[in-house]
Every structure is written in structure tokens, then in C-alpha cells.
Amino acid sequence: MGAMQLVEPNLHRVDVQSRQMLFHVPSSSLFELDALSRDLLALFDQHDKVDRSTLATLEAHHKAEAIEETLDELKLLEVIQEPGAPVQINPKPQKVTRFPLTTVVLNVNTGCNLSCTYCYKEDLTTPSQGQKMGYDTAVRSIEMLLSESPDQPRYNVVFFGGEPLSNMPLIRDVVAYCEQRFAELDAEVDFTLTTNATMLNEALVDWLDAHRFGLTISMDGPKALHDKNRITVGGQGTYDVVRRKVEMLLSRYRSRPVGCRVTLTRGVTDVERIFEHLHHELGFAEVGFGPVTSGDIAAYNLTEEELVKVFTGMKRLGERYYEAAREGRSLGFGNMHQLLSDMHEGNKKLLPCGAGVGLLAVDHEGGLNLCHRFTGSDLPLFGDVKQGIDKPRLAEFVEQRLDRSGTGCETCHIRNLCSGGCYHESYAKYGDPTRPTYHYCDLMRDWVDFGIHTYSRIMFDNPGFFDSHVSPRRSA
């Protein structure tokens, strides 16, 4: 064996209790290092290059044959290599020619009966001025989905707004069309919808339940926090009506768990108090937090100090998640559950999400956007449902994000979990959706390290938790 050296961008080590875990960056896999592996990697830490004579120092404690076997394993993982040998840290830049859509987001109405102070929707209007999607546009969207990605076993149709429930006639018609159309193709279709809950009633809840909608409610916590930003067009707080609607919904909705999405803005950082109210008091199955860091109205963006408070609180919630998992219970903390799901499944994300590849959003006129957050923005469209996808332009965008060379993501150890961050965050912060979201990289790295630590402890203490609670959540 010639001299060898570490491929540092491909490994990341985290100490967990008295053990050391190796996070294998290329595969997003996690391994516990045995004594030999730890000693061997420590040797590489001490020397730029390790040769046969250097390795001999380990033979006082480890058998030569075992050392060779471990070296071979580390070579296969591309964690060590010969000095100067080529190693592909990231996939080679590739041409994008296919857009395997499985999800289409229908922005069914720009109108909303609320006037939330922090709303990012650039095409948002009042109810009286709402621009509603027509049935023909919706059907063309579904047919575009099928033509771009035929023969898939499962598709997802998302209804968004504004407030999507303000265009229920269209939603009912689209559901009827889809259920017949996808049944003819022997394919399943999921319907999902995010709503402010104010327009729910018992009959509507029962209809949504019958069609197995995946529901997410936008709610920001206890009354004082919710009413701070989630107000009517006339400026009134909405907590009281939303709570009544949520209690009715949760008392009769049976087909799927109902989740809650919380928006954190300046001055709103107490994630533990918010979670306690929404999960334990109101009964949402899962609560997820979305910190605002680059909204159009700077006054609502969390400060750096507030972001630190938010992530600190999320880590405390993560400790509670661990304690519940150790006892065989799943705590409905969405951010932690998602992170651990990615680790458990070994997800290797070349892109931050499916936007532009597996998902496109259709505005009320039929224009194609990367996702629902871009409808109404100044970012040029990527085609429309009549003419189809502007594939050259969309391919150019996706290829830019796939190419990590010369970016801070190139050697980052969370590059295959974060993948540069949200396109719209970058667009709002820098005016460029292709640029990674550098403004909270350190916090994200710390969050992922905390996730590695938590995942490892659960695997040590109750490995069956993942089969019981993580995999079933994904399939649901």
C-alpha cells in the first residue's frame, strides 16, 4: 500500500456519549466507529499522509489483517485515497433533459380573507379582487403532469392560494376529474391543501375527509402570538375563530393526521411555548416551524440573535423528541421528524426540494412557476400549461443549482441534506434563486449535527422506533 490521505469533505464525525459516529456525506449514511476505525482516522488526523510505517504504530493494539480490512472499507467509502488521486466529491455537472413531475400546485385563487402581515405571496389580493383559476386551466395542469411523467403509481395535486377554500367549486370539480382520470390509469392521486381554517364548516370537513385530503393549518400559536400577525382584511385578530374551527376539524377528521405550520417572525421565538399549545393543548398531530429570514418586509425578518434563540428552542424540543422516542412515543415535532427521516432513509438531495423537477406551481392564468412561493413574482415563468414547459430555460436553472463548484456548498458536510437551501429564500434575500442561502449556514450545520446526535441516541436506545414511527409517517 502506498501513502494515503483523508478525503475530508466526505466525512464528518460527531461524538455521541462515549461513542463516535461517522456521517458519510456522499450517501447521508451514519456509521458507528469501532475502536480500530477511530484510531485509524485519528492517525490520519495527525498526518497529512499515512504510509505503511505510520500504520505500523497501530499494530501494538490491532491486528494487521484487521487494519487492512478497515482501510479497504474506508477506501470504498472514498473517505481515504491516494494523494493526488481524483475523487468526485460531488456528482459531475449534468445536463437536465427530463422533468419527472409527480406534483402540481394549483394556485386556485389569489384572494384571501386574511391579511397576514408577513405574507410572502406576491400575487395576493383581497377577496373582492381575487383572481380565480378556471376549470380548463386546472385540467390542462393535470394533463401536463401526466404527459411529462406518465405511468407513475402515485401523483399529488396541491391546492393553494390566497385561501384555497375560497374557490371550493373549482376544487370539487378538479377532485372529481382527477379521481376518474387517475383511476382510468390505475394510478393513485393524493390531494393536499393548506388553509387558514376560517372557512371550514362541518359539511366541508366531512367532504375533505371523504376524499382523504392531507391538511395543513396555518396557525401561529397562542392567542397573543397568533393575533399579532394573522389578522383579517379589517385588522382584527383571528385566533378565536381559528381555534373553534380547528377544534371542530380535529374532532371529526379521521382519514389522515392534521398538521400545523407556524411562521416565526421578529419577536416570535418561543417555539416551545407555541408547540405546547398547538400539539398538546389543541391536538395537532404534527407542528412544523418556518423561520422568516428574508421576507420582502424586512421588519418581520428574524434578527441573527432571534434565529439563534429559535434554533436553541428547537434543540430543546429535539431533546423532548428523543425522550419520547426512547419510550416508544412519537412527538409531533415536524422539523425534527423530517431531519431524522432523511437520515434514516439515507436521502441524498442534489437539490433542496422537488421544485422545478418533480413539482411545478401553476398560477391562476396557467403560468408555470418553480413553486407556489414564486407565483406573482418578477422571476420569469418557465412556460405555461397551454404551450408546455420551457424546458431549455428550466434546465439551465436546475443545472446551475446542480453544479456546486465554486460555491460554499462544494465541501460542506451538510451539502446533501441542505443542498443550498430554499430557492425563494435566496430570491428574496439576494434576488437570485440560484444562489445558496448563506445567511444561516452555521445554524443549519449545527442543527444537522444535533440531528445526527439525536438519531444516534435513538438508534442506541430504541432502534425499533424508526420502523414504528418514521417509515409509517412517510407512507402516510
N, C-alpha and C positions, 0 to 999 in steps of 0.2 A: 504494500500500500504506500502510495506517495503521500505528500503532505495534504492536509485537509483544512478547511476553514468553515466557520459558521455562515449560513445564509440568513443574516439577522432579520430581514423583512418577512421571513416565512415562519418565524416562531415568536411566541410571546409567553412568558412564564408568570404564573400567579401562585403565590404561597397561600395555601388553604389549611388552616390549623397546622398540623405538623407535616403536611404533605405538600408536594409541589405539582402543579398541573401545567401541562404544555398545551397551549392553544395553538393548533396548527392552522395558520392563517389561510393558506390556499384552499383548504377544504372546510373551514369553520368547524373542525373537529377538536375534541378535547380528550387528552390522554393524561393519566396519572403516571408520573415518572417514578420508576423504581430507583433503588439506591445507585445501581450502576449507571443508569441514564443521567441521574443528577450529577454524579461525579464526572461523567464523561463530558457533559455540557459545561460544567464548571471549569474543566480543563481548557475547553475552547474559549471560555470567557477570559482566561488568564493569558492565552497565547493567540497571536494573530494567525498563526499556522501551527497545526499539530501534526507531528510526524511519528514514525514508529518509536523513536527513542523517547519522545514525550509520553506516548501511550504506555510505555513500559512502567511508568511510575504508578499506574493503576493496578498492575499485576500483583502487588502486595495484598490487595483486598478483593480482587475479582479475577476469575479465570480468563485466560487469553481467548479461549473459544467464545465465551460469553461476550467479551469486549468486541470481537469481530462481528458477532451476530447483531449486536446493538448498533454498531457502526453501519452495517448493511441496512438496517431498518431506518436509520436517520438519513441515509443516502436516498432511499426510496421516497422518503417524505420530502426530499430536497431541503432538508434542514442543514445538512453539511454538503460540501462539494470540494472538488479540487480547485486550488487557487486559479483564477482566470477562466475557469470553465464557464461556458454560457449557461445561464439559468433564467427561465422565463418567470419572473416574479408575478407578472400579470399576464392574462391572455393577450396574444398578439392582436393588434387592432384589426378589426374585421369589417367587411362590407355587410351592410344590412339590406336584405332584399325581401324578407318576409315580415309580415306583421300579424302574428297569430292571435288575433283578438279573441278573447273569451268574455270580455266585459264591455258593455256600452253604458255610459252615463247619459241619461236623458234629462236635460235641464228644462223641465216641463213648464216653468213659469218664472219670469224674473221678479214677479211681485211677491212681497212678503208682508204679512200683517204685523210684524215686529220691526223695530228699527234699532237693532243691537248696535251699540256704539262702535264696536271693534270690527264689524263685518268686513271681510275681505272681498266680497262679491262685487266686482266692478260693473256688473250689469244689473245690480239690484234696483228695484223700483218699488213704489208704494202699490198696494193692491189695485187701486183705480187705474194705475198706469202699467200694470203687469202685461208683459208680452208673453203670450202662451204658445207653447209648441202645438202644432197641428197634428192630426192623426197621420196624414200622409208622410210628414217628416219623421214621425216616430217609426212608422212601418219601414220606411227606407233605411232608417238606422239599424233596425233588426236585420233586414236583408243584407245590409253591408256587413254586419257581424258574421252572418252565415256564409257569405261569399268569400270573405277573407280567411275564414277559419272553419271550413266545412268538416263534418264528421267528428266533431268533438263530443264527448259524452255529457258535458255539462257546460252551461253558459250562465251568465249573470247579467241581469238588467237592473240598473240602479236608477231610481227616480230622485231627482234633486231639484233645488230651486235656488233663490227665493224659498218660499214654503211650498213644497211639492203637493201637500194636501189641498192647496188652493186650486188645483187643476185635477180633481178627482175624476171627472168624466173621461179625460184622456187616459188616466192611469187604469181605470176599469176596462176601457176599450183595448188598451195595449196588453193588459194581462190576459184578456180573452183571446186576443190574436196570438199571443206567444204560447199559451197553453195548447192551443190547437196546432200551431205551426211546429213547435218543437216535438210534440207527440208524434206528428207525422214522420219526423226524422229519427224517432226513437232516442231522443236526447232529453236530458233534464234541464230545466230552467229555474234559477233562483231569482227571487225579487228582493231587493233591499231598498231601504228608504230611511233617510234622516229627516226628522221633523222636530219642530219646537213644541209639539204636543197640544198646542192651544185649540186646534180644530178637531181633535179626536172626540168621538162620541161612541156609545156602546155598539151601535149598529156598524159603524166603520171599523171599530176594533175587531168585531167578530168577522167581518169580511176579510180584513188583513190576516187574521188568524187562519181562516179557511184556506187562504192562498199561501200560507207559510212564509210571510214576509220576514226578512231579517230586519229588525227595527233598532235604530239608534236614536235616542232622545238627546237633544241639546239642552243641557241644564248645568248651571254653574255652581250649585251648592246650596247652602242655607239661604234663607230669605235675604239677608243683608248683602250677601255677595252676589246672588243671582240678580237681584233688582238693581244692582249698581250699573249693569251694562245691558241686561236683556229686558228692554223696555218696548212698549207699544209705539206706534207712529205718533201717538199723542203724548208720549213721555211718561207713561205710567209703568210701574213695575209689574212683572208678570208671574212672580213666584207663586202666589196663591192659586191662580187658575191652573198653572202648570202642575203644581203638586196634586190638585184634585184630579186632573186628567191622568197623571201618572199612577196614582193610587187605583183609579178605575182600570187603567190598562193592565197593570201588573196583577190585579185580582182576577182577570178573566183571560189573559193571553197565555196560551198553552203550547203552541206549535214550536216555538224557539225561545231561547233566552233573550231578554231585552237588555241592551247595553246603554250606557250613558257616556256622552262625550263632553268633557269640560274644557272650556277655553280659559287659559290663565293669562291675565293682563296685568299691567302695572298696578301694584298694590294688592294683588291677589296671589298669595304664595303659600297659603296654609293647606297643602294638599291633604294632610292627614285629617284635618277637620272636615274638609269637603268630602273626602272618601267616606269617612264615618257616617256622615249624613246621607249620602246618596246610596251607599251599599248597605249599610246596616239599618239605618232608620227607614229609608224609602223602599229598599229591597231590589235595586238594580242588580242583575246578575254580574255585571262587569262595568267598571268605571275606568275610562282612559283619559289622560290629560294631554292637552295640546298647548304648550307654552307659545305665546306670541312674541317673536323676536324681531320680526321685520315687516310688520304691517305698514300700510300706507300712512296711517296716522301715528306718528312717532310717539305721541303722548301715551299711547296704550301699550307700547312695547315694554317688555320686562327689562329692567336695567341689568347690568352684569351681576351686581350684588344680589338682585332678586332671583336671577337664574340660578345662582349658587344655592340660595335658600330652597328653591323649587327642587333641585336635584338632591339636596340633602334630605328634604322631606320624602322624596320618592325612595331614597335608600332606606329610610326608616320604615316606610311602607313595605319595602322589599324584605326587610327583616321579619316583619309580620307575615309576609307571604311564605317565607322559609319556615317559620314556626308552624304555620298551618299545614304546609306540605309535609313536614316531619310527622305530623299527626294524621296524615292521610286526607286532609281537607284542602280544598282549593279556594284561596282568597281571590275575589274577583278584581284584582288589580291588573287592568289591561296592559299597561306598558311593560310590566314585568313578565306577564304571561306571554306576550308577543316575543320578547327578547329570548326567553327560555325556549319557546317553540322553535325559533330559528336555530338555536344551538342544538336542541335535541334532534332536529331533522337535518342538521348539517347544511343549512341553507347557505349557498354561496351566491350572493347577489352581485351580478355585474353592473346592475342598475339599481337605483334606490327603490323603485317601485315599478309597477307594470305600465305606468303612463307612457303612451306613445308606442307601445309594443303590444302588450296584452290588453290594453284599455285605451279607449278614446272617449272624450266627452262631446256631446252634440248640443249646440246652443239652440235656442228656440227657432232660429232660421235654418238650421241644418248644417251650420259651420262646424268643422272638426277642430277640437282643442286637445292639448295634451291631457288635461284632466279638468274636473269641474271648477277648480280654482282659477283657471285661465279664461273662462267664458266672460266676454266683455272686456278683456284686457287689450292692450295695444300689441301684444305678441301676434304676428300674422297667423292666420288659420293654416291648417295642414290639409286643406281640401274641404269638401262638403259631401253630404250624403247623395247628392244628385250625380256629381262628377266623380266621386270616389276620393280616396286618399291621395294627397300629393306625396307620392312615395319618395321621389328624389329628395325633396326638402325634409321630410320626416326622417329619412335615412341619414341625411347629413347631420341632423341634430343628434340622433341616437348614437351615431358613430363618434361624435365629439365627446359624449359622456362615457362611451366605452373605452376611449383612449385616455388612460391615466398618466401617460408620460408627461413630465414637466409640471405635474400638479402635486399638491400636498398629500393627495391620496395614494400616490405611487407606492410608497413604502409603509404607509400607516397600517398598524396591526388590526384596525377595525374596518379596513377597506372593503371587505366582502360582507360586512353586516350593515354598514352605513352607506357605502357606495356613493359618497359625495353629498348625500342629503337631498332634501326636497327641492324639486325644480322651482316651485313657486316661491319658496323661501329665498332662493338665490335671485330670482327675478325681482322680487320686492326689495331685497337688500342691495343688490348690485346692478340691477337692470339687465342681467344676463343669466338665463336659466341653465346655461351650460357650465357655469362656474360653481365649484363646490361651496357648500355653506361653511366657510371657515370660521365664522364668528362664535361658534361654540364647540369647536373640535375637542378641546381639552375636557370639557364636561362630558361629551359623548364617550370619549375614551375611558374616562373614569366610570361612567355608567355601565359600559360594556364589561370592564374589569369587575365591577360589582356583580354583574350578571354571571360572569364566569365563576366567581367565588360562591354565589348563591346556588348555581346549578350544581357545582361540585359537592357542596354540603348536602343538597337534597339527594344526589346520587349515592353519597356515603350512607345517609341515614334512612332513606326510604326510596330506593330506586324504582319501585313499582308505581310511584306517584305519576310518572310521565305517561305510562300506558293507561292509567286510570283517568287522568285529568287533562293531559296536554294533547295527546293524539285525538281523543273524542271531541275536544273543542275545535280542532282544525276541521274535522269532518262535518261538524255542525255548522 
